[in-house]
Amino acid sequence: MRSRLLAAGDLLATADRLLVLTMLEEQGSVTAARPNQQRQVDRSMADAHTSYAGGVASLAAGDFAEAIRDFRQAWEATQAALSAAAR
């Protein structure tokens, strides 16, 4: 039973990693519609990359719950960057 739970955690965390990686690659560098928003956009994208890297490290260490949290934070930071860019 425990091995099934670990396998499920691994699959979920890996799926999250791929979703976030795809989003980060598709967004590349985000340019704000207004130049005064660019600093916020850049900060949010940097946060996204940092959280993604943490998720990759957590996944490699077998800490699937932490990896999922990190990937969620990366997703949210990317969304914040896109929102700031559109303002």
URWO-V499055 format. One record per pair of residues at least 6 apart in sequence whose C-alpha atoms are under 8 Angstrom apart, sorted by the first residue. I is the first residue (numbers start at 0). J is the second residue. If there is no record, write none. Layout:
i,j
I,J
I,J
This chain:
i,j
8,63
8,64
9,58
9,61
9,63
11,67
12,58
12,63
12,64
12,66
12,67
13,58
15,67
15,70
15,71
16,51
16,54
16,55
16,70
19,51
19,70
19,73
19,74
20,51
22,74
22,77
23,48
23,77
29,40
29,41
29,80
29,81
29,84
30,37
30,40
30,84
31,37
31,40
31,83
31,84
31,85
31,86
32,84
32,85
32,86
33,84
33,86
36,83
36,84
36,86
37,83
37,84
39,80
39,83
40,79
40,80
40,81
40,83
40,84
41,80
42,80
43,76
43,77
43,79
43,80
44,76
44,77
44,80
46,73
46,76
47,72
47,73
47,74
47,75
47,76
47,77
48,73
49,73
50,69
50,70
50,72
50,73
51,69
51,70
51,72
51,73
53,66
53,69
54,65
54,66
54,67
54,68
54,69
54,70
55,66
56,66
57,63
57,65
57,66
58,65
58,66
